């Protein structure tokens, strides 16, 4: 059950509803706009995938080497989370969980 929720709800559902909410709330065209996704977890994958589908220039900021490699292999531009992502213009999303 958990894998199904992650695959269908976290990646596809949240990615679609997030991008739909941004487009409806801002009434902007995302084609060609730079979008930064911080983190390449299940939700970050969905948002990056939907943003690319809308024509945005997606940059994924990821510190975990395996997740960064996965984002690169999925065709996204990857930047480390060492401050270079804060300089990127455009919309930002964080897939990070607060540290406790």
C-alpha positions in Angstrom: 0.0 0.0 0.0 2.8 2.4 0.9 4.5 2.0 -2.5 1.2 2.7 -4.3 0.7 5.9 -2.3 4.2 7.1 -3.0 4.0 6.3 -6.7 0.5 7.6 -7.4 -0.3 10.2 -4.8 3.0 11.7 -3.8 4.5 11.8 -7.3 1.7 12.1 -9.8 -1.1 13.6 -7.7 0.9 16.2 -5.7 2.9 17.2 -8.7 -0.2 17.8 -10.8 -2.1 19.6 -8.1 0.8 21.8 -7.1 1.5 23.0 -10.7 -2.2 23.4 -11.3 -2.5 25.5 -8.2 0.4 27.7 -9.2 -0.9 28.3 -12.7 -4.4 29.1 -11.4 -3.3 31.4 -8.6 -0.7 33.3 -10.6 -2.2 33.2 -14.1 1.3 33.0 -15.6 2.7 31.0 -18.4 5.4 28.6 -17.2 6.8 27.8 -20.7 10.4 29.0 -20.7 10.3 30.1 -17.0 13.1 28.8 -14.8 11.8 26.7 -11.9 13.9 25.4 -9.0 12.9 22.2 -7.2 14.8 21.7 -3.9 15.0 18.0 -3.3 14.3 15.1 -5.6 12.1 12.9 -3.4 8.7 11.5 -4.5 7.0 14.9 -4.4 10.0 16.7 -6.0 10.0 14.2 -8.8 6.4 14.9 -9.5 6.7 18.6 -9.5 9.8 18.6 -11.7 8.1 16.2 -14.1 5.0 18.4 -14.3 6.9 21.6 -14.6 9.0 20.2 -17.5 5.7 19.0 -19.1 4.5 22.7 -19.0 7.7 23.8 -20.8 9.6 25.2 -17.8 13.4 25.1 -17.5 13.7 22.9 -14.4 16.7 22.9 -12.0 16.8 20.4 -9.2 18.9 21.2 -6.1 19.9 18.0 -4.3 22.6 17.2 -1.8 22.3 13.4 -1.8 24.6 12.0 -4.6 22.3 9.2 -5.6 19.2 11.4 -5.9 21.2 14.0 -7.8 22.4 11.4 -10.2 18.8 10.2 -10.7 17.7 13.7 -11.4 20.5 14.1 -13.9 19.6 10.8 -15.6 16.0 11.9 -15.8 17.2 14.9 -17.8 17.1 17.7 -15.3 19.8 20.3 -14.7 21.2 19.6 -11.2 22.8 22.0 -8.8 24.2 21.4 -5.3 22.4 22.9 -2.4 25.4 25.0 -1.4 23.8 28.4 -2.0 23.9 28.2 -5.8 20.2 27.4 -5.9 19.3 30.5 -4.0 20.6 32.6 -6.8 18.3 30.9 -9.4 15.4 33.1 -10.5 11.8 31.8 -10.8 9.5 29.7 -8.7 10.9 27.5 -5.9 9.6 24.4 -4.3 11.2 22.5 -1.4 10.9 18.7 -0.9 12.9 18.9 2.3 11.6 17.8 5.6 12.4 20.0 8.6 15.3 18.7 10.6 14.5 17.8 14.2 
